[in-house]
Amino acid sequence: MVKEIERAGFPVVHICTVTPISMTVGANRIVPAIAIPHPLGNPGLEKADEKKLRRKLVETALHALTTEVEDQTIFEVK
């Protein structure tokens, strides 16, 4: 589905826990998630720390969304 949306002219970011699968399906902008049961967070963290983690993930995805790419690119969360 990611490729079809991009083919229609809309940039897409695929946030996923298993990046090789994203590469296989052809996603162009990939952001690694945290873990399979909790892709966008870590319930083991304190509330404030988890909020920071989630914010970093979303900021990375937004950066990826606004970045022109020619090949599949994995955007590391920093």
All heavy atoms as a GROMACS GRO file, in nm:
protein
  600
    1MET      N    1   0.082  -0.118   0.000
    1MET     CA    2   0.000   0.000   0.000
    1MET      C    3   0.087   0.126   0.000
    1MET      O    4   0.051   0.225  -0.061
    1MET     CB    5  -0.094  -0.001   0.119
    1MET     CG    6  -0.178   0.124   0.124
    1MET     SD    7  -0.306   0.122   0.246
    1MET     CE    8  -0.435   0.041   0.156
    2VAL      N    9   0.201   0.121   0.068
    2VAL     CA   10   0.290   0.237   0.076
    2VAL      C   11   0.332   0.281  -0.064
    2VAL      O   12   0.328   0.400  -0.096
    2VAL     CB   13   0.415   0.203   0.162
    2VAL    CG1   14   0.509   0.320   0.170
    2VAL    CG2   15   0.375   0.161   0.301
    3LYS      N   16   0.370   0.187  -0.147
    3LYS     CA   17   0.415   0.219  -0.282
    3LYS      C   18   0.303   0.281  -0.365
    3LYS      O   19   0.326   0.374  -0.442
    3LYS     CB   20   0.469   0.094  -0.351
    3LYS     CG   21   0.604   0.051  -0.298
    3LYS     CD   22   0.649  -0.078  -0.359
    3LYS     CE   23   0.687  -0.056  -0.504
    3LYS     NZ   24   0.750  -0.173  -0.566
    4GLU      N   25   0.182   0.232  -0.349
    4GLU     CA   26   0.069   0.285  -0.426
    4GLU      C   27   0.036   0.428  -0.387
    4GLU      O   28   0.004   0.511  -0.472
    4GLU     CB   29  -0.053   0.195  -0.411
    4GLU     CG   30  -0.038   0.060  -0.477
    4GLU     CD   31  -0.008   0.070  -0.626
    4GLU    OE1   32  -0.072   0.154  -0.696
    4GLU    OE2   33   0.079  -0.004  -0.673
    5ILE      N   34   0.043   0.457  -0.259
    5ILE     CA   35   0.016   0.594  -0.212
    5ILE      C   36   0.123   0.688  -0.268
    5ILE      O   37   0.092   0.796  -0.317
    5ILE     CB   38   0.010   0.600  -0.058
    5ILE    CG1   39  -0.110   0.519  -0.008
    5ILE    CG2   40   0.001   0.745  -0.010
    5ILE    CD1   41  -0.113   0.500   0.142
    6GLU      N   42   0.249   0.646  -0.263
    6GLU     CA   43   0.356   0.728  -0.319
    6GLU      C   44   0.341   0.744  -0.469
    6GLU      O   45   0.365   0.851  -0.523
    6GLU     CB   46   0.493   0.668  -0.285
    6GLU     CG   47   0.526   0.682  -0.139
    6GLU     CD   48   0.662   0.740  -0.113
    6GLU    OE1   49   0.736   0.772  -0.208
    6GLU    OE2   50   0.694   0.754   0.005
    7ARG      N   51   0.299   0.639  -0.536
    7ARG     CA   52   0.279   0.646  -0.680
    7ARG      C   53   0.173   0.750  -0.716
    7ARG      O   54   0.177   0.812  -0.821
    7ARG     CB   55   0.239   0.508  -0.733
    7ARG     CG   56   0.263   0.490  -0.879
    7ARG     CD   57   0.233   0.348  -0.918
    7ARG     NE   58   0.281   0.256  -0.818
    7ARG     CZ   59   0.343   0.142  -0.842
    7ARG    NH1   60   0.360   0.102  -0.965
    7ARG    NH2   61   0.385   0.064  -0.745
    8ALA      N   62   0.078   0.771  -0.625
    8ALA     CA   63  -0.027   0.871  -0.646
    8ALA      C   64   0.023   1.013  -0.618
    8ALA      O   65  -0.050   1.109  -0.637
    8ALA     CB   66  -0.148   0.839  -0.558
    9GLY      N   67   0.147   1.024  -0.569
    9GLY     CA   68   0.206   1.156  -0.548
    9GLY      C   69   0.212   1.203  -0.404
    9GLY      O   70   0.245   1.319  -0.378
   10PHE      N   71   0.179   1.116  -0.310
   10PHE     CA   72   0.182   1.154  -0.169
   10PHE      C   73   0.300   1.085  -0.101
   10PHE      O   74   0.309   0.962  -0.102
   10PHE     CB   75   0.053   1.112  -0.098
   10PHE     CG   76  -0.069   1.176  -0.156
   10PHE    CD1   77  -0.148   1.107  -0.247
   10PHE    CD2   78  -0.105   1.304  -0.122
   10PHE    CE1   79  -0.261   1.165  -0.301
   10PHE    CE2   80  -0.218   1.364  -0.175
   10PHE     CZ   81  -0.296   1.294  -0.265
   11PRO      N   82   0.389   1.160  -0.036
   11PRO     CA   83   0.500   1.096   0.035
   11PRO      C   84   0.447   1.018   0.156
   11PRO      O   85   0.350   1.059   0.219
   11PRO     CB   86   0.589   1.212   0.078
   11PRO     CG   87   0.501   1.331   0.076
   11PRO     CD   88   0.394   1.305  -0.026
   12VAL      N   89   0.511   0.907   0.185
   12VAL     CA   90   0.468   0.819   0.294
   12VAL      C   91   0.589   0.780   0.377
   12VAL      O   92   0.697   0.755   0.323
   12VAL     CB   93   0.402   0.691   0.237
   12VAL    CG1   94   0.367   0.594   0.348
   12VAL    CG2   95   0.278   0.726   0.157
   13VAL      N   96   0.571   0.772   0.507
   13VAL     CA   97   0.673   0.720   0.597
   13VAL      C   98   0.619   0.592   0.658
   13VAL      O   99   0.507   0.588   0.709
   13VAL     CB  100   0.707   0.820   0.710
   13VAL    CG1  101   0.807   0.761   0.807
   13VAL    CG2  102   0.759   0.950   0.651
   14HIS      N  103   0.699   0.487   0.651
   14HIS     CA  104   0.660   0.359   0.709
   14HIS      C  105   0.736   0.342   0.841
   14HIS      O  106   0.857   0.326   0.842
   14HIS     CB  107   0.694   0.246   0.612
   14HIS     CG  108   0.630   0.118   0.647
   14HIS    ND1  109   0.691  -0.003   0.628
   14HIS    CD2  110   0.508   0.090   0.700
   14HIS    CE1  111   0.610  -0.100   0.667
   14HIS    NE2  112   0.499  -0.045   0.712
   15ILE      N  113   0.664   0.352   0.953
   15ILE     CA  114   0.723   0.328   1.085
   15ILE      C  115   0.702   0.181   1.114
   15ILE      O  116   0.588   0.134   1.118
   15ILE     CB  117   0.657   0.416   1.193
   15ILE    CG1  118   0.675   0.564   1.160
   15ILE    CG2  119   0.718   0.384   1.330
   15ILE    CD1  120   0.602   0.657   1.256
   16CYS      N  121   0.812   0.108   1.131
   16CYS     CA  122   0.798  -0.038   1.146
   16CYS      C  123   0.903  -0.093   1.241
   16CYS      O  124   1.006  -0.032   1.265
   16CYS     CB  125   0.811  -0.104   1.010
   16CYS     SG  126   0.973  -0.080   0.941
   17THR      N  127   0.872  -0.210   1.294
   17THR     CA  128   0.964  -0.274   1.387
   17THR      C  129   1.063  -0.366   1.316
   17THR      O  130   1.169  -0.393   1.370
   17THR     CB  131   0.886  -0.355   1.492
   17THR    OG1  132   0.799  -0.444   1.425
   17THR    CG2  133   0.806  -0.264   1.582
   18VAL      N  134   1.030  -0.412   1.197
   18VAL     CA  135   1.117  -0.503   1.123
   18VAL      C  136   1.149  -0.436   0.989
   18VAL      O  137   1.077  -0.453   0.891
   18VAL     CB  138   1.051  -0.642   1.104
   18VAL    CG1  139   1.148  -0.738   1.039
   18VAL    CG2  140   1.002  -0.696   1.237
   19THR      N  141   1.258  -0.360   0.986
   19THR     CA  142   1.289  -0.282   0.867
   19THR      C  143   1.316  -0.366   0.742
   19THR      O  144   1.284  -0.320   0.633
   19THR     CB  145   1.407  -0.186   0.893
   19THR    OG1  146   1.520  -0.260   0.938
   19THR    CG2  147   1.370  -0.080   0.994
   20PRO      N  148   1.371  -0.487   0.753
   20PRO     CA  149   1.390  -0.565   0.630
   20PRO      C  150   1.258  -0.595   0.557
   20PRO      O  151   1.255  -0.601   0.434
   20PRO     CB  152   1.456  -0.694   0.678
   20PRO     CG  153   1.529  -0.654   0.801
   20PRO     CD  154   1.439  -0.552   0.867
   21ILE      N  155   1.150  -0.607   0.631
   21ILE     CA  156   1.020  -0.629   0.566
   21ILE      C  157   0.979  -0.503   0.489
   21ILE      O  158   0.931  -0.511   0.377
   21ILE     CB  159   0.912  -0.669   0.669
   21ILE    CG1  160   0.944  -0.807   0.726
   21ILE    CG2  161   0.772  -0.666   0.606
   21ILE    CD1  162   0.854  -0.852   0.837
   22SER      N  163   1.001  -0.387   0.548
   22SER     CA  164   0.971  -0.262   0.479
   22SER      C  165   1.053  -0.249   0.352
   22SER      O  166   1.004  -0.203   0.249
   22SER     CB  167   1.000  -0.142   0.569
   22SER     OG  168   0.909  -0.138   0.674
   23MET      N  169   1.178  -0.290   0.359
   23MET     CA  170   1.263  -0.286   0.240
   23MET      C  171   1.208  -0.380   0.134
   23MET      O  172   1.203  -0.346   0.016
   23MET     CB  173   1.408  -0.324   0.276
   23MET     CG  174   1.475  -0.230   0.374
   23MET     SD  175   1.508  -0.068   0.309
   23MET     CE  176   1.651  -0.101   0.210
   24THR      N  177   1.163  -0.497   0.176
   24THR     CA  178   1.112  -0.596   0.082
   24THR      C  179   0.985  -0.547   0.013
   24THR      O  180   0.968  -0.569  -0.107
   24THR     CB  181   1.083  -0.729   0.155
   24THR    OG1  182   1.204  -0.776   0.214
   24THR    CG2  183   1.030  -0.834   0.060
   25VAL      N  184   0.897  -0.480   0.085
   25VAL     CA  185   0.772  -0.434   0.025
   25VAL      C  186   0.790  -0.304  -0.053
   25VAL      O  187   0.699  -0.259  -0.120
   25VAL     CB  188   0.657  -0.418   0.128
   25VAL    CG1  189   0.626  -0.549   0.194
   25VAL    CG2  190   0.688  -0.311   0.229
   26GLY      N  191   0.909  -0.244  -0.044
   26GLY     CA  192   0.939  -0.128  -0.127
   26GLY      C  193   0.911   0.008  -0.067
   26GLY      O  194   0.901   0.106  -0.140
   27ALA      N  195   0.901   0.016   0.064
   27ALA     CA  196   0.881   0.147   0.126
   27ALA      C  197   1.004   0.235   0.101
   27ALA      O  198   1.117   0.186   0.108
   27ALA     CB  199   0.858   0.131   0.276
   28ASN      N  200   0.983   0.362   0.070
   28ASN     CA  201   1.094   0.452   0.041
   28ASN      C  202   1.150   0.520   0.165
   28ASN      O  203   1.269   0.540   0.176
   28ASN     CB  204   1.051   0.558  -0.060
   28ASN     CG  205   1.036   0.501  -0.198
   28ASN    OD1  206   1.110   0.411  -0.237
   28ASN    ND2  207   0.941   0.552  -0.273
   29ARG      N  208   1.063   0.558   0.258
   29ARG     CA  209   1.105   0.626   0.380
   29ARG      C  210   1.067   0.537   0.498
   29ARG      O  211   0.950   0.514   0.523
   29ARG     CB  212   1.034   0.761   0.393
   29ARG     CG  213   1.072   0.860   0.288
   29ARG     CD  214   0.978   0.982   0.294
   29ARG     NE  215   1.004   1.073   0.186
   29ARG     CZ  216   0.952   1.060   0.064
   29ARG    NH1  217   0.870   0.959   0.037
   29ARG    NH2  218   0.982   1.146  -0.030
   30ILE      N  219   1.168   0.489   0.569
   30ILE     CA  220   1.146   0.392   0.676
   30ILE      C  221   1.201   0.448   0.807
   30ILE      O  222   1.314   0.495   0.812
   30ILE     CB  223   1.215   0.258   0.643
   30ILE    CG1  224   1.164   0.204   0.508
   30ILE    CG2  225   1.195   0.158   0.755
   30ILE    CD1  226   1.248   0.094   0.450
   31VAL      N  227   1.120   0.441   0.912
   31VAL     CA  228   1.163   0.480   1.046
   31VAL      C  229   1.149   0.358   1.136
   31VAL      O  230   1.039   0.304   1.150
   31VAL     CB  231   1.079   0.598   1.101
   31VAL    CG1  232   1.116   0.627   1.245
   31VAL    CG2  233   1.098   0.722   1.015
   32PRO      N  234   1.260   0.312   1.195
   32PRO     CA  235   1.251   0.196   1.283
   32PRO      C  236   1.171   0.227   1.410
   32PRO      O  237   1.190   0.331   1.473
   32PRO     CB  238   1.397   0.167   1.320
   32PRO     CG  239   1.478   0.240   1.220
   32PRO     CD  240   1.396   0.357   1.176
   33ALA      N  241   1.081   0.137   1.445
   33ALA     CA  242   1.000   0.152   1.566
   33ALA      C  243   1.070   0.085   1.684
   33ALA      O  244   1.179   0.029   1.669
   33ALA     CB  245   0.862   0.091   1.543
   34ILE      N  246   1.007   0.089   1.799
   34ILE     CA  247   1.069   0.041   1.922
   34ILE      C  248   1.065  -0.112   1.934
   34ILE      O  249   1.167  -0.177   1.941
   34ILE     CB  250   1.001   0.104   2.045
   34ILE    CG1  251   1.005   0.257   2.036
   34ILE    CG2  252   1.066   0.057   2.175
   34ILE    CD1  253   1.143   0.316   2.018
   35ALA      N  254   0.947  -0.169   1.937
   35ALA     CA  255   0.933  -0.314   1.954
   35ALA      C  256   0.798  -0.358   1.898
   35ALA      O  257   0.705  -0.278   1.889
   35ALA     CB  258   0.943  -0.352   2.101
   36ILE      N  259   0.787  -0.484   1.863
   36ILE     CA  260   0.664  -0.533   1.800
   36ILE      C  261   0.540  -0.508   1.886
   36ILE      O  262   0.441  -0.456   1.836
   36ILE     CB  263   0.679  -0.682   1.761
   36ILE    CG1  264   0.778  -0.691   1.644
   36ILE    CG2  265   0.544  -0.742   1.724
   36ILE    CD1  266   0.816  -0.831   1.604
   37PRO      N  267   0.540  -0.538   2.016
   37PRO     CA  268   0.417  -0.513   2.091
   37PRO      C  269   0.390  -0.365   2.120
   37PRO      O  270   0.278  -0.326   2.148
   37PRO     CB  271   0.437  -0.590   2.221
   37PRO     CG  272   0.584  -0.603   2.236
   37PRO     CD  273   0.640  -0.607   2.097
   38HIS      N  274   0.495  -0.282   2.112
   38HIS     CA  275   0.481  -0.139   2.141
   38HIS      C  276   0.564  -0.059   2.041
   38HIS      O  277   0.669  -0.004   2.076
   38HIS     CB  278   0.528  -0.108   2.284
   38HIS     CG  279   0.463  -0.192   2.388
   38HIS    ND1  280   0.332  -0.171   2.427
   38HIS    CD2  281   0.508  -0.298   2.458
   38HIS    CE1  282   0.301  -0.261   2.518
   38HIS    NE2  283   0.405  -0.340   2.538
   39PRO      N  284   0.518  -0.048   1.915
   39PRO     CA  285   0.601   0.016   1.813
   39PRO      C  286   0.629   0.164   1.837
   39PRO      O  287   0.735   0.213   1.802
   39PRO     CB  288   0.522  -0.004   1.684
   39PRO     CG  289   0.383  -0.034   1.727
   39PRO     CD  290   0.392  -0.096   1.862
   40LEU      N  291   0.537   0.235   1.900
   40LEU     CA  292   0.556   0.379   1.919
   40LEU      C  293   0.571   0.420   2.064
   40LEU      O  294   0.537   0.531   2.103
   40LEU     CB  295   0.442   0.457   1.854
   40LEU     CG  296   0.436   0.444   1.702
   40LEU    CD1  297   0.315   0.517   1.647
   40LEU    CD2  298   0.562   0.496   1.640
   41GLY      N  299   0.626   0.332   2.144
   41GLY     CA  300   0.646   0.367   2.283
   41GLY      C  301   0.713   0.254   2.359
   41GLY      O  302   0.745   0.150   2.304
   42ASN      N  303   0.734   0.279   2.486
   42ASN     CA  304   0.794   0.181   2.575
   42ASN      C  305   0.728   0.196   2.711
   42ASN      O  306   0.762   0.285   2.788
   42ASN     CB  307   0.945   0.205   2.585
   42ASN     CG  308   1.012   0.104   2.676
   42ASN    OD1  309   0.948   0.031   2.750
   42ASN    ND2  310   1.144   0.101   2.671
   43PRO      N  311   0.630   0.110   2.741
   43PRO     CA  312   0.557   0.124   2.867
   43PRO      C  313   0.643   0.103   2.990
   43PRO      O  314   0.601   0.136   3.101
   43PRO     CB  315   0.447   0.019   2.857
   43PRO     CG  316   0.496  -0.079   2.758
   43PRO     CD  317   0.584  -0.004   2.663
   44GLY      N  318   0.765   0.056   2.972
   44GLY     CA  319   0.855   0.037   3.085
   44GLY      C  320   0.923   0.166   3.129
   44GLY      O  321   0.986   0.170   3.235
   45LEU      N  322   0.910   0.270   3.050
   45LEU     CA  323   0.972   0.398   3.084
   45LEU      C  324   0.880   0.482   3.172
   45LEU      O  325   0.759   0.462   3.174
   45LEU     CB  326   1.002   0.478   2.957
   45LEU     CG  327   1.106   0.421   2.862
   45LEU    CD1  328   1.115   0.508   2.736
   45LEU    CD2  329   1.242   0.411   2.928
   46GLU      N  330   0.940   0.576   3.241
   46GLU     CA  331   0.861   0.675   3.314
   46GLU      C  332   0.781   0.756   3.212
   46GLU      O  333   0.821   0.769   3.096
   46GLU     CB  334   0.952   0.768   3.395
   46GLU     CG  335   1.028   0.700   3.506
   46GLU     CD  336   0.937   0.652   3.618
   46GLU    OE1  337   0.838   0.722   3.648
   46GLU    OE2  338   0.964   0.545   3.673
   47LYS      N  339   0.671   0.812   3.254
   47LYS     CA  340   0.581   0.884   3.164
   47LYS      C  341   0.653   0.993   3.084
   47LYS      O  342   0.636   1.004   2.962
   47LYS     CB  343   0.465   0.943   3.243
   47LYS     CG  344   0.357   1.003   3.157
   47LYS     CD  345   0.240   1.049   3.241
   47LYS     CE  346   0.132   1.110   3.153
   47LYS     NZ  347   0.015   1.150   3.230
   48ALA      N  348   0.734   1.072   3.151
   48ALA     CA  349   0.806   1.182   3.084
   48ALA      C  350   0.906   1.129   2.981
   48ALA      O  351   0.920   1.184   2.871
   48ALA     CB  352   0.876   1.270   3.186
   49ASP      N  353   0.975   1.020   3.016
   49ASP     CA  354   1.073   0.963   2.923
   49ASP      C  355   1.005   0.900   2.802
   49ASP      O  356   1.054   0.910   2.690
   49ASP     CB  357   1.159   0.859   2.994
   49ASP     CG  358   1.251   0.920   3.098
   49ASP    OD1  359   1.288   1.039   3.081
   49ASP    OD2  360   1.286   0.851   3.195
   50GLU      N  361   0.891   0.837   2.825
   50GLU     CA  362   0.819   0.779   2.712
   50GLU      C  363   0.768   0.889   2.619
   50GLU      O  364   0.772   0.875   2.497
   50GLU     CB  365   0.704   0.690   2.757
   50GLU     CG  366   0.641   0.622   2.637
   50GLU     CD  367   0.532   0.523   2.670
   50GLU    OE1  368   0.471   0.532   2.779
   50GLU    OE2  369   0.507   0.437   2.586
   51LYS      N  370   0.724   0.999   2.676
   51LYS     CA  371   0.678   1.111   2.593
   51LYS      C  372   0.792   1.163   2.506
   51LYS      O  373   0.774   1.192   2.388
   51LYS     CB  374   0.621   1.222   2.682
   51LYS     CG  375   0.564   1.336   2.603
   51LYS     CD  376   0.498   1.439   2.691
   51LYS     CE  377   0.443   1.553   2.606
   51LYS     NZ  378   0.374   1.652   2.686
   52LYS      N  379   0.912   1.173   2.562
   52LYS     CA  380   1.029   1.217   2.485
   52LYS      C  381   1.058   1.118   2.372
   52LYS      O  382   1.089   1.158   2.260
   52LYS     CB  383   1.151   1.230   2.575
   52LYS     CG  384   1.148   1.347   2.669
   52LYS     CD  385   1.272   1.348   2.758
   52LYS     CE  386   1.257   1.448   2.869
   52LYS     NZ  387   1.370   1.442   2.964
   53LEU      N  388   1.050   0.989   2.402
   53LEU     CA  389   1.075   0.886   2.303
   53LEU      C  390   0.974   0.895   2.188
   53LEU      O  391   1.011   0.894   2.071
   53LEU     CB  392   1.068   0.747   2.367
   53LEU     CG  393   1.078   0.628   2.273
   53LEU    CD1  394   1.213   0.626   2.202
   53LEU    CD2  395   1.055   0.499   2.351
   54ARG      N  396   0.849   0.907   2.223
   54ARG     CA  397   0.745   0.919   2.120
   54ARG      C  398   0.764   1.044   2.036
   54ARG      O  399   0.747   1.042   1.915
   54ARG     CB  400   0.606   0.920   2.185
   54ARG     CG  401   0.566   0.786   2.241
   54ARG     CD  402   0.432   0.794   2.309
   54ARG     NE  403   0.396   0.665   2.366
   54ARG     CZ  404   0.274   0.616   2.364
   54ARG    NH1  405   0.175   0.684   2.311
   54ARG    NH2  406   0.249   0.499   2.417
   55ARG      N  407   0.802   1.152   2.100
   55ARG     CA  408   0.824   1.277   2.027
   55ARG      C  409   0.939   1.261   1.927
   55ARG      O  410   0.931   1.307   1.814
   55ARG     CB  411   0.852   1.391   2.124
   55ARG     CG  412   0.867   1.524   2.054
   55ARG     CD  413   0.881   1.639   2.154
   55ARG     NE  414   0.871   1.764   2.086
   55ARG     CZ  415   0.759   1.832   2.067
   55ARG    NH1  416   0.646   1.786   2.115
   55ARG    NH2  417   0.759   1.946   2.001
   56LYS      N  418   1.047   1.194   1.969
   56LYS     CA  419   1.159   1.171   1.878
   56LYS      C  420   1.116   1.088   1.758
   56LYS      O  421   1.157   1.116   1.645
   56LYS     CB  422   1.274   1.100   1.952
   56LYS     CG  423   1.357   1.192   2.037
   56LYS     CD  424   1.487   1.125   2.077
   56LYS     CE  425   1.471   1.064   2.214
   56LYS     NZ  426   1.593   1.002   2.264
   57LEU      N  427   1.034   0.987   1.781
   57LEU     CA  428   0.985   0.904   1.671
   57LEU      C  429   0.903   0.987   1.572
   57LEU      O  430   0.923   0.979   1.451
   57LEU     CB  431   0.901   0.788   1.724
   57LEU     CG  432   0.977   0.671   1.782
   57LEU    CD1  433   0.885   0.585   1.868
   57LEU    CD2  434   1.038   0.589   1.671
   58VAL      N  435   0.812   1.066   1.623
   58VAL     CA  436   0.727   1.148   1.536
   58VAL      C  437   0.810   1.254   1.464
   58VAL      O  438   0.791   1.277   1.344
   58VAL     CB  439   0.612   1.212   1.617
   58VAL    CG1  440   0.537   1.314   1.534
   58VAL    CG2  441   0.517   1.104   1.667
   59GLU      N  442   0.904   1.317   1.533
   59GLU     CA  443   0.989   1.416   1.468
   59GLU      C  444   1.073   1.353   1.357
   59GLU      O  445   1.091   1.412   1.250
   59GLU     CB  446   1.079   1.486   1.570
   59GLU     CG  447   1.004   1.583   1.658
   59GLU     CD  448   1.089   1.642   1.769
   59GLU    OE1  449   1.202   1.592   1.795
   59GLU    OE2  450   1.042   1.738   1.833
   60THR      N  451   1.122   1.233   1.381
   60THR     CA  452   1.199   1.162   1.278
   60THR      C  453   1.110   1.130   1.159
   60THR      O  454   1.152   1.148   1.044
   60THR     CB  455   1.260   1.032   1.336
   60THR    OG1  456   1.343   1.065   1.448
   60THR    CG2  457   1.343   0.959   1.232
   61ALA      N  458   0.988   1.087   1.184
   61ALA     CA  459   0.895   1.056   1.075
   61ALA      C  460   0.861   1.182   0.996
   61ALA      O  461   0.855   1.180   0.873
   61ALA     CB  462   0.768   0.992   1.130
   62LEU      N  463   0.841   1.294   1.064
   62LEU     CA  464   0.812   1.420   0.995
   62LEU      C  465   0.931   1.465   0.911
   62LEU      O  466   0.915   1.514   0.799
   62LEU     CB  467   0.771   1.529   1.094
   62LEU     CG  468   0.634   1.510   1.157
   62LEU    CD1  469   0.613   1.612   1.269
   62LEU    CD2  470   0.524   1.519   1.054
   63HIS      N  471   1.050   1.448   0.964
   63HIS     CA  472   1.171   1.480   0.888
   63HIS      C  473   1.179   1.392   0.763
   63HIS      O  474   1.207   1.442   0.653
   63HIS     CB  475   1.296   1.462   0.975
   63HIS     CG  476   1.423   1.469   0.898
   63HIS    ND1  477   1.471   1.586   0.843
   63HIS    CD2  478   1.512   1.373   0.865
   63HIS    CE1  479   1.584   1.561   0.779
   63HIS    NE2  480   1.610   1.432   0.792
   64ALA      N  481   1.153   1.264   0.780
   64ALA     CA  482   1.155   1.172   0.666
   64ALA      C  483   1.051   1.211   0.562
   64ALA      O  484   1.075   1.206   0.442
   64ALA     CB  485   1.132   1.028   0.714
   65LEU      N  486   0.935   1.251   0.609
   65LEU     CA  487   0.825   1.288   0.520
   65LEU      C  488   0.862   1.407   0.432
   65LEU      O  489   0.820   1.415   0.316
   65LEU     CB  490   0.702   1.320   0.603
   65LEU     CG  491   0.570   1.336   0.531
   65LEU    CD1  492   0.531   1.206   0.461
   65LEU    CD2  493   0.462   1.376   0.628
   66THR      N  494   0.941   1.498   0.484
   66THR     CA  495   0.977   1.619   0.409
   66THR      C  496   1.110   1.607   0.336
   66THR      O  497   1.157   1.704   0.277
   66THR     CB  498   0.982   1.741   0.504
   66THR    OG1  499   1.080   1.717   0.605
   66THR    CG2  500   0.846   1.766   0.567
   67THR      N  501   1.171   1.489   0.339
   67THR     CA  502   1.300   1.468   0.274
   67THR      C  503   1.279   1.398   0.140
   67THR      O  504   1.211   1.296   0.132
   67THR     CB  505   1.391   1.381   0.363
   67THR    OG1  506   1.409   1.446   0.488
   67THR    CG2  507   1.525   1.356   0.298
   68GLU      N  508   1.337   1.456   0.035
   68GLU     CA  509   1.334   1.392  -0.097
   68GLU      C  510   1.428   1.271  -0.094
   68GLU      O  511   1.542   1.283  -0.049
   68GLU     CB  512   1.378   1.490  -0.206
   68GLU     CG  513   1.280   1.600  -0.232
   68GLU     CD  514   1.151   1.550  -0.295
   68GLU    OE1  515   1.154   1.454  -0.374
   68GLU    OE2  516   1.045   1.609  -0.264
   69VAL      N  517   1.380   1.158  -0.141
   69VAL     CA  518   1.464   1.038  -0.148
   69VAL      C  519   1.456   0.981  -0.289
   69VAL      O  520   1.354   0.993  -0.356
   69VAL     CB  521   1.422   0.931  -0.044
   69VAL    CG1  522   1.443   0.982   0.097
   69VAL    CG2  523   1.278   0.888  -0.064
   70GLU      N  524   1.564   0.919  -0.330
   70GLU     CA  525   1.565   0.853  -0.460
   70GLU      C  526   1.565   0.702  -0.443
   70GLU      O  527   1.520   0.631  -0.531
   70GLU     CB  528   1.686   0.899  -0.540
   70GLU     CG  529   1.683   1.049  -0.564
   70GLU     CD  530   1.747   1.090  -0.692
   70GLU    OE1  531   1.787   1.002  -0.769
   70GLU    OE2  532   1.754   1.210  -0.715
   71ASP      N  533   1.619   0.654  -0.334
   71ASP     CA  534   1.623   0.512  -0.303
   71ASP      C  535   1.560   0.490  -0.167
   71ASP      O  536   1.533   0.585  -0.093
   71ASP     CB  537   1.768   0.462  -0.300
   71ASP     CG  538   1.834   0.470  -0.436
   71ASP    OD1  539   1.768   0.439  -0.537
   71ASP    OD2  540   1.953   0.507  -0.442
   72GLN      N  541   1.541   0.365  -0.133
   72GLN     CA  542   1.488   0.335   0.000
   72GLN      C  543   1.585   0.387   0.105
   72GLN      O  544   1.706   0.366   0.094
   72GLN     CB  545   1.469   0.184   0.015
   72GLN     CG  546   1.359   0.129  -0.073
   72GLN     CD  547   1.347  -0.020  -0.056
   72GLN    OE1  548   1.442  -0.092  -0.078
   72GLN    NE2  549   1.229  -0.064  -0.017
   73THR      N  550   1.531   0.456   0.204
   73THR     CA  551   1.614   0.519   0.306
   73THR      C  552   1.559   0.489   0.444
   73THR      O  553   1.438   0.502   0.468
   73THR     CB  554   1.617   0.673   0.286
   73THR    OG1  555   1.658   0.701   0.152
   73THR    CG2  556   1.710   0.740   0.383
   74ILE      N  557   1.648   0.447   0.534
   74ILE     CA  558   1.610   0.425   0.674
   74ILE      C  559   1.656   0.547   0.753
   74ILE      O  560   1.774   0.583   0.751
   74ILE     CB  561   1.672   0.296   0.731
   74ILE    CG1  562   1.618   0.175   0.654
   74ILE    CG2  563   1.644   0.284   0.881
   74ILE    CD1  564   1.679   0.043   0.695
   75PHE      N  565   1.563   0.612   0.820
   75PHE     CA  566   1.591   0.730   0.900
   75PHE      C  567   1.604   0.686   1.046
   75PHE      O  568   1.504   0.648   1.107
   75PHE     CB  569   1.479   0.834   0.885
   75PHE     CG  570   1.470   0.893   0.749
   75PHE    CD1  571   1.404   0.829   0.646
   75PHE    CD2  572   1.529   1.017   0.724
   75PHE    CE1  573   1.396   0.884   0.520
   75PHE    CE2  574   1.522   1.073   0.597
   75PHE     CZ  575   1.456   1.007   0.495
   76GLU      N  576   1.722   0.692   1.099
   76GLU     CA  577   1.746   0.648   1.237
   76GLU      C  578   1.691   0.751   1.336
   76GLU      O  579   1.708   0.871   1.316
   76GLU     CB  580   1.895   0.625   1.262
   76GLU     CG  581   1.955   0.512   1.182
   76GLU     CD  582   1.896   0.377   1.215
   76GLU    OE1  583   1.856   0.352   1.330
   76GLU    OE2  584   1.888   0.293   1.122
   77VAL      N  585   1.630   0.703   1.441
   77VAL     CA  586   1.579   0.788   1.548
   77VAL      C  587   1.697   0.824   1.637
   77VAL      O  588   1.767   0.736   1.686
   77VAL     CB  589   1.468   0.716   1.629
   77VAL    CG1  590   1.418   0.805   1.741
   77VAL    CG2  591   1.356   0.674   1.537
   78LYS      N  592   1.718   0.954   1.657
   78LYS     CA  593   1.835   0.997   1.738
   78LYS      C  594   1.791   1.054   1.869
   78LYS      O  595   1.688   1.105   1.888
   78LYS     CB  596   1.914   1.101   1.660
   78LYS     CG  597   1.972   1.043   1.535
   78LYS     CD  598   2.042   1.149   1.456
   78LYS     CE  599   2.092   1.087   1.327
   78LYS     NZ  600   2.144   1.178   1.235
   0.00000   0.00000   0.00000
